[in-house]
Amino acid sequence: MDLQNELNKAGGFKNLELLAKQVVEGFVAGMHKSPFHGFSAEFAEHKIYNQGESTRHIDWKLFAKTDKLFTKRYDDETNLRCHLIVDNSSSMHYPELKEYGIDALNKIAFSALASASLMHILKKQRDAVGLSIYSDNYDFYAPEKGSERHHQMLLHQLNTMVVKKPVSRKTETFTYLHQIAEKIHRRSLIFFFTDMFQTETDDAQLFDALRHLKHNKHEVVLFHVFDKEKELQFDFDNAPKRFIDVETGDHVNLYADRIKENYETAIKDYFKDIRLKCQQYRIAYVEADINKDFNNILTTYMIARQKFL
């Protein structure tokens, strides 16, 4: 039996675009509880007024309803450029799933749906979006564009990424981040989805590559994607198990309880180091637990967008 052919028969998301729309609509419906109250109904057509700008295009009717200043957007404005980067190494396909939906996500599916949700907002705001997918190869690249044809092509690539599980594909993040950085010439907002599990790369090389992403005054947000229950809290029963490194094939047989304490200490220290390094290099660090909703992702986008424009 050809394993890859069997994998390719999997359906992935039944309708990634529709799911992304549902995620965004759910987020917008809840915005009245957030600092963005008043922005939700109009966010596709307005932007927040920045002090010093001309008051000519302020929407005073919206001000009367929200007590906040917004200016109307016009088609000929220079809009935001956004580039999405997704780590597609084998570890991102944990845990293994047969079907995908809002309540059934592994790391790669979470990243795909989060990316599609961001794309949905960017599309409504007439912004340009590009996409890079990498593992031990530069799997896919598309520059920033805003057309409907481009949008559909990116959705197809995200769905294909979820379906075609790579076998024993190592993470070479630093190599491809350097290549991606060289391709993004105009100032952009960059969202990077990764579990930060590296096979051989040392942290110095990785963060040197992340710093490279910030050249040309780009703004970078790192979404640290992980299964908090399993990967951070090591919540397994104490039956004997074989733990396999999906990127190298290395394995170890053990009882989870015997290493739980040491594992939790080591992984929490590693995550703390990542946060501190991001802070040092002025990269926004955001936890992205695949067992939670997407509100944290989309709120981060709204804040990043306001800072960027």
Phi, psi and omega in degrees: 000130180279110184300316183296321177297320178296318179297322183291343178284343181298147186274345184065214175286136178292323177206088184298321180297317179294318178298318179297319178298319179296319178299313182293317180296322176296321178294313181298320180298331181267002185291342179295344178267000187246175177296350182265017180307132180096344181269339192298309187291335188247004194296338180284340187246355185227163170226156181294137179287130177257135182304133181104340177287161174298140178273003187299325186256013178297136177270098186287333177294318178292325177298320181295328181276328190245344185063024176231150183266124175231148174250148179287145179266151177231150186300332184271006177291154172280111185267174181290147173247131184230138176236126178261135178237130181233126173285118183247030178288168185301324183295337179287347181265020176263142349281162181291134179226151177264327179229154185233141176196181182303327181258011179219089186226137164259189186296319183288323179291321176301315181295321180294315181290322176298317179297316180296324178293317175298319178299323180297316178293315181300321178297315180296331181265010176059036177265160180266138182227140174237170185215136170233135176233131182218162171212253169263009172219163172274090192293323185201142174217135171220131179290172184286121175218168183236008184283159177295321178299318178296316180301314180294324179295320179292320176301317179298318180295320179296318180293319178298321179301320181292319186286314186274086180293122178287143181257120178050049178258119184282163179264121175237060187304312187299322181300312187276334174296322176298317180293319179297316181302323180290339183272339184264100189268320182268147185307128187219160170265122187245125176248127187238117180256120181202153175269358176063019174269113183254141181282308185230342187291137175274160187298326181299317178295318182298312184284337171296321178292320177297322177296323178299324179299333184275359179294164185061025175064027174293152171256130186242131174241123178261114174267109182275102187269124178202161175268098188301319183298316185268315190272336178257315183266352178050052185273082176237151174289172188264020171290147180299136183223155171256117178262124187243132172282110187290346181267334181244340184086354178296148180214163177214139177262129181195169171265128186303318184299332185288337181241359187307311184296312180295321179297312182300319179297314182295316184288324178293322177296320180295315179296322178296319178298320179298313180300316181294320178295318178298317178299318180299320183264010178058044173252127180291127180250127182227124174292136179230084179283123186292349179270359180253177179279188186260008184299322180295323179296311186286326174297318177301319178300313183299317180293315181297321181297316181297321179291327188284319187281000000 
